[in-house]
Amino acid sequence: MSHIRCNVEECHYNNSETCQASTIQVRSRVADHMTSISDDTACETFIPKKAK
């Protein structure tokens, strides 16, 4: 089992900074889809946590 770190506290899948999603989808945020830095990527799997 892979362990994917996640620092997005507001994500439904984040459990103690570990992603609990069964799969993840990451995309490029730049127009030509070519990037060399992580800041130009985005997690498509993100779902906001429900308010309690």
C-alpha positions as CSV (number, residue, x, y, z in Angstrom):
1,M,0.0,0.0,0.0
2,S,1.3,3.4,-1.0
3,H,1.3,6.3,1.4
4,I,0.6,9.7,-0.1
5,R,1.2,12.7,2.1
6,C,-1.5,15.4,2.1
7,N,-1.2,18.7,3.9
8,V,-4.7,19.9,2.8
9,E,-6.5,19.8,6.1
10,E,-9.8,20.7,4.5
11,C,-9.8,17.6,2.2
12,H,-12.3,14.7,3.0
13,Y,-9.6,12.1,2.2
14,N,-6.9,13.6,4.5
15,N,-6.4,11.5,7.7
16,S,-3.4,12.6,9.8
17,E,-1.7,14.0,6.7
18,T,-2.1,10.8,4.7
19,C,-4.4,10.6,1.7
20,Q,-7.1,7.9,2.2
21,A,-8.5,8.0,-1.4
22,S,-8.4,4.7,-3.3
23,T,-7.0,6.6,-6.4
24,I,-5.9,10.1,-7.0
25,Q,-6.0,12.4,-10.1
26,V,-3.5,15.2,-10.5
27,R,-3.6,17.7,-13.3
28,S,-1.5,20.5,-14.7
29,R,-2.8,24.0,-14.0
30,V,-1.0,25.6,-16.9
31,A,-2.4,26.1,-20.4
32,D,0.1,24.0,-22.3
33,H,0.0,21.2,-19.7
34,M,3.8,21.3,-19.4
35,T,5.2,22.0,-16.0
36,S,8.4,21.5,-14.0
37,I,7.2,22.7,-10.5
38,S,4.6,21.3,-8.1
39,D,3.0,24.7,-7.7
40,D,1.6,24.3,-11.3
41,T,-0.3,21.1,-10.4
42,A,-3.6,20.5,-8.7
43,C,-5.3,17.5,-7.1
44,E,-8.5,16.7,-8.9
45,T,-9.5,14.1,-6.2
46,F,-10.0,16.9,-3.6
47,I,-13.4,16.9,-1.8
48,P,-14.0,19.4,0.9
49,K,-14.8,18.0,4.4
50,K,-18.4,18.4,5.5
51,A,-19.0,20.9,8.2
52,K,-19.8,19.2,11.5
